[in-house]
Amino acid sequence: MSDIKSAVQQQFEKAAANYRTSSVHARGEDLQWMVQAANLTGNERVLDAGCGAGHTAVTFAPHVREVVALDFTAAMLEQVEQLAAERQLRNVSTRHGDVEKLPFEAASFDVVVSRYSAHHWPHPLTALQEIARVLKPDGQFILSDAVAAPEPLLDTFLQTLEFVRDPSHVRDHSVQQWQAMLTEAGFQSKVVTSWEIALNFDSWVERIGTPTGNIATLRALFAGASEEVRSAFKIQPEEFAIVGALFQASLSMNR
């Protein structure tokens, strides 16, 4: 197991319950946008890759035949099961596994979805190739995640924030980087929409259990930010915003 994957498990084993109650994860508008983008018929088998506490899985469940929620952290899968039971959803199952080596046969799913997970993938192209493998030929992949700006200054600031807050964080890729990787993995993709993700500083660090020293570093980074950075991230005393993007991808005809 790589060091970054060990870090992911260690971080989220401790913080799993926080993600079931997190308003950012439980109530974002992009959940319904993902369902709409999938153009569901009601008979789909869906994989939620990197499911976290299960908010995406339980949002899709009423609209499809079956949802399989996969995560690398066992404590997260327990949160999924609890959430599905609370909502009396019987078509949600859990599976422990790695998005870079999915434990499923080829062409097993009609739809694969992933939300706020992909920035933890050490080798995102490998994960995308695995997603392409388990999708049926007419299947589609719906991805929602935070994205980086193309400007180097803004990109550097965002990646620094994310890593200081959570060392298991790998990277917020830009829209252009995601689309290039999707193309390389055999997908045709488009950006459905983008939006601002408003974040409260205290909730943001408490959710993942950021150490006190790292919190002080983060506050210093915000306090010392340039006007360009402050404007781009809408930095206020206790709030700021990053950008999210929703991608819809289908398998290319020439695969």
Buried (B, 14 or more C-beta within 10 A) or exposed (E): EEEBBEBBBEBBEEBBBBBBEBEBBBEBEBBEBBBBBBEBEEEBBBBBBBBBBBBBBBBBBEBBBBBBBBBBBEBBBBBBBBBBEEBEBEBBBBBEBBBBEBEBEEEBBBBBBBBBBBBBBBBBBBBBBBBBBBBBEEBBBBBBBBBBBEEEEBBEBBBEBBBBBBBBBBBBBBBEBBBBBBBEBBBBBEEBBEBEBEBBBEBBBBBBEBEEEBBEBBEEBBEEBEEEBBEBBEBEEEBBBBBBBBBBBBBBEEE
